[in-house]
């Protein structure tokens, strides 16, 4: 998911007018070539959906266990779903148990959930652990780093994730971090990027969940990043970005080098599963949009 103060806020304001032809436009020749050229073998890696992609259908996150929306996602052919941070405050333990039964009945799994980093505090982590265990989630992913701005700030983020990894270890759970565009820029007064500082100051068991779209938008190289951090890219957000449509580009129809990304992720990156995330959809068209993303993914993967 992208930085809240940037893309999400802009999207809420522009959603009604943006991308009116996103679903009707034919696949470009460039996109068609990318789909045809991508490696096969996708069946080895389950494809899921980051549910932020259908936030309107989920009442903007207030009901992430919405039966109709999850049923629609399952019928499309998605195998897993990833919930995001509002789950912590809106779910009781009985609600989570109902949600787990719903997922089981639909044939959906949950392997990771996004969290505000303060959920990892001693005061809150017990609830996060229990909710994730109920849902079958393996990874408690930090969705943002709070107000980290300097090298020292990011070192502290790494320390927090290291401490969280130790808290989770007895429960068979893991933590991780989800990047945004800002983390690929040099930190003030340095040549170091936040992601480089974080990776160097956190143990290898801390997952680095790669959001491809924000990485590409920031001008960083997702393939080089995967190769530089072997075994740590356990999940990938298959978010598209394109120069013409930005985050409105449909998966497989933008500028991300998917062929090389999949090859790197599967040859050493440590990927276990992929998650489509569609940052922007025309208003009222979230479900058709993520269905088209999945169709493109299946063509791409064979």
C-alpha positions in Angstrom: 0.0 0.0 0.0 1.3 3.4 -0.8 2.1 6.3 1.5 -1.2 7.4 3.0 -0.4 11.1 2.7 0.2 10.8 -1.0 -1.5 8.4 -3.2 -4.4 7.3 -1.1 -5.6 10.8 -0.2 -5.2 11.9 -3.8 -7.1 8.8 -5.0 -10.1 9.5 -2.7 -10.3 12.9 -4.2 -9.9 11.9 -7.8 -11.5 8.5 -8.0 -14.7 9.7 -9.4 -13.0 11.3 -12.4 -9.8 9.4 -12.9 -9.3 6.6 -15.3 -12.7 6.5 -17.0 -11.5 4.3 -19.7 -9.2 2.0 -17.7 -11.4 -1.0 -18.0 -12.6 -0.6 -21.6 -9.2 0.3 -23.2 -7.6 -2.6 -25.1 -4.4 -4.0 -23.9 -1.5 -2.2 -25.5 1.0 -3.9 -27.8 3.7 -3.4 -25.1 1.5 -5.0 -22.5 0.6 -7.9 -24.8 4.3 -8.6 -25.4 4.9 -8.5 -21.6 2.1 -11.0 -21.0 3.4 -13.3 -23.7 7.1 -13.1 -22.6 6.6 -13.7 -18.8 7.9 -17.0 -17.4 5.5 -19.8 -16.6 5.5 -21.7 -13.3 3.0 -19.4 -11.6 1.0 -22.4 -10.3 3.8 -23.0 -7.8 3.1 -19.7 -6.1 -0.4 -18.9 -4.9 -1.9 -15.6 -6.2 -3.8 -13.5 -3.7 -5.3 -10.1 -3.3 -4.4 -7.2 -1.0 -7.9 -6.3 0.1 -7.1 -2.6 0.1 -7.7 -3.0 -3.7 -11.5 -3.4 -3.0 -11.8 -1.0 -0.1 -15.0 0.6 -1.4 -16.6 -2.8 -1.4 -15.4 -3.3 2.1 -16.9 0.0 3.3 -13.4 1.7 3.2 -11.9 -1.0 5.4 -14.5 -0.9 8.1 -15.7 -4.4 7.3 -12.9 -6.3 5.8 -14.8 -9.5 6.5 -17.6 -8.5 4.1 -19.2 -11.7 2.8 -20.3 -10.5 -0.6 -16.9 -9.0 -1.4 -14.8 -12.0 -0.2 -17.2 -14.3 -2.1 -16.7 -12.4 -5.3 -12.9 -12.4 -4.8 -12.9 -16.2 -4.3 -15.1 -16.8 -7.3 -12.6 -14.9 -9.5 -9.9 -17.4 -8.6 -7.8 -15.6 -6.0 -6.4 -18.1 -3.5 -5.4 -15.9 -0.6 -6.2 -12.5 0.8 -4.3 -9.9 2.8 -6.1 -7.7 5.3 -4.8 -4.3 6.4 -4.3 -2.3 9.6 -7.9 -1.4 10.6 -8.5 -5.1 11.4 -6.9 -4.6 14.8 -9.5 -2.2 16.2 -12.6 -3.6 14.4 -12.2 -7.3 15.1 -13.1 -9.0 18.3 -11.8 -12.6 18.7 -15.3 -14.0 18.0 -15.4 -11.8 14.8 -12.1 -13.1 13.7 -13.2 -16.7 14.2 -16.3 -16.0 12.1 -14.0 -14.5 9.5 -11.7 -17.5 9.5 -14.7 -19.8 9.0 -15.8 -17.7 6.1 -12.4 -17.9 4.5 -12.3 -21.6 5.0 -15.7 -22.0 3.4 -14.7 -19.9 0.4 -11.4 -21.8 0.0 -9.4 -18.6 0.7 -6.3 -18.5 2.9 -4.7 -15.6 4.8 -0.9 -15.6 5.1 -0.2 -12.0 6.1 -1.8 -9.0 7.6 -0.7 -5.4 7.5 -0.2 -3.6 10.8 0.5 -0.1 12.2 4.0 -0.4 13.7 2.6 0.5 17.2 0.7 -2.8 17.2 4.1 -4.3 17.9 4.4 -2.6 21.3 4.2 -4.7 24.5 0.8 -3.3 25.2 -0.7 -4.3 21.9 1.1 -7.2 20.4 -0.7 -10.0 22.3 -4.0 -9.1 20.6 -2.2 -8.9 17.2 -0.7 -12.3 17.7 -4.0 -13.9 18.6 -6.0 -12.3 15.8 -3.3 -13.4 13.3 -3.2 -16.9 14.7 -7.0 -17.2 14.4 -6.9 -16.1 10.8 -4.0 -18.4 9.9 -1.7 -15.5 9.1 2.1 -16.2 9.2 3.4 -12.7 8.7 2.6 -9.5 10.8 3.8 -6.9 8.3 4.5 -3.3 9.3 2.7 -1.2 6.8 4.5 2.0 7.6 7.4 3.2 9.7 5.6 6.0 11.5 7.6 9.3 11.4 11.0 7.8 10.6 13.0 10.5 8.7 16.7 10.1 9.5 19.2 7.3 9.4 19.0 6.9 13.2 15.2 6.7 12.9 15.4 3.9 10.4 17.9 2.1 12.5 15.4 2.2 15.3 12.7 0.8 13.0 15.1 -2.1 12.3 15.6 -2.6 16.0 11.8 -2.6 16.5 11.3 -5.2 13.8 14.2 -7.3 15.3 12.5 -7.2 18.7 9.2 -8.0 17.2 10.7 -11.0 15.5 11.8 -12.3 18.8 8.4 -11.8 20.4 6.7 -13.7 17.5 9.2 -16.6 17.3 7.6 -18.7 20.1 4.3 -18.5 18.2 5.7 -19.6 14.9 5.0 -16.2 13.4 7.2 -13.6 11.6 7.3 -9.9 11.0 8.2 -7.8 8.0 8.1 -4.4 6.4 6.1 -3.1 3.3 7.9 -0.4 1.3 6.4 2.8 -0.1 7.9 5.2 -2.7 9.5 7.5 -0.1 11.7 4.7 1.2 13.7 4.6 -2.0 14.9 8.2 -1.8 18.1 9.2 -0.1 17.7 10.3 3.5 18.4 13.9 4.3 22.1 14.7 4.2 23.1 11.2 3.1 23.3 9.0 0.1 21.6 6.2 2.0 18.0 5.1 1.2 15.7 4.2 4.0 15.2 0.6 2.7 19.0 0.0 2.6 19.3 1.2 6.2 16.4 -0.9 7.3 17.7 -4.0 5.6 21.2 -3.6 7.0 19.8 -3.1 10.5 17.3 -5.9 10.8 17.8 -9.7 10.9 17.4 -11.8 7.8 14.2 -13.4 9.2 12.5 -10.0 8.9 10.6 -10.1 5.6 11.0 -7.3 3.1 7.6 -7.3 1.4 8.2 -5.7 -2.0 5.6 -3.2 -3.3 6.7 -3.2 -7.0 4.6 -0.2 -8.1 5.9 2.2 -5.6 9.4 1.0 -6.2 9.1 1.6 -10.0 7.4 4.9 -9.5 10.3 6.1 -7.3 12.8 5.2 -10.0 14.3 2.3 -8.1 15.2 -1.1 -9.6 13.0 -3.9 -8.1 15.1 -6.6 -9.6 18.3 -5.3 -8.2 16.6 -5.0 -4.8 15.5 -8.6 -4.8 18.9 -9.8 -5.8 20.5 -7.7 -3.1 18.3 -9.3 -0.4 18.2 -13.0 -1.1 15.7 -15.0 0.9 13.9 -11.9 2.3 11.4 -11.1 -0.4 8.9 -13.7 0.8 5.9 -11.9 -0.6 5.5 -9.5 -3.5 2.8 -6.9 -4.0 2.1 -7.1 -7.7 1.1 -3.4 -8.0 1.5 -1.9 -11.5 2.7 1.6 -12.3 2.9 3.3 -15.7 4.1 6.7 -16.9 0.7 7.4 -18.5 -1.7 6.2 -15.9 0.4 6.0 -12.7 -1.2 3.6 -10.2 -4.3 3.4 -12.4 -2.4 1.1 -14.8 -3.8 -2.4 -14.7 -1.4 -5.2 -13.7 0.6 -6.3 -16.7 -0.2 -3.1 -18.7 2.3 -0.7 -17.2 6.1 -0.2 -16.9 7.1 -2.8 -14.2 9.5 -5.5 -15.6 7.4 -8.4 -14.4 9.4 -11.1 -16.3 12.6 -10.2 -14.5 10.9 -9.6 -11.2 9.3 -13.1 -11.1 12.6 -14.7 -12.2 14.6 -13.0 -9.5 11.9 -13.6 -6.8 11.7 -17.3 -7.6 15.4 -18.0 -8.2 16.7 -16.6 -4.9 14.4 -14.0 -3.5 12.5 -16.4 -1.4 9.0 -15.6 -2.6 6.2 -17.8 -1.2 3.2 -16.1 -2.8 2.1 -13.1 -4.7 -0.5 -10.4 -4.0 -2.2 -8.3 -6.6 -2.7 -4.8 -5.3 -4.6 -2.3 -7.5 -4.0 1.1 -6.0 -6.6 3.0 -8.1 -9.8 1.9 -9.8 -12.6 3.9 -11.3 -15.3 4.5 -8.8 -17.6 1.5 -8.6 -15.3 -0.7 -10.6 -13.0 -2.2 -8.1 -14.2 -5.8 -8.5 -14.1 -5.8 -12.4 -10.6 -4.2 -12.2 -9.1 -6.8 -9.9 -10.7 -9.5 -12.0 -8.9 -8.1 -15.0 -5.7 -7.9 -13.1 -6.0 -11.6 -12.2 -6.8 -12.5 -15.9 -3.6 -10.7 -16.9 -1.6 -12.5 -14.2 -2.9 -15.9 -15.4 -2.0 -15.1 -19.0 1.4 -13.9 -17.9 2.2 -17.0 -15.8 0.7 -19.7 -17.9 
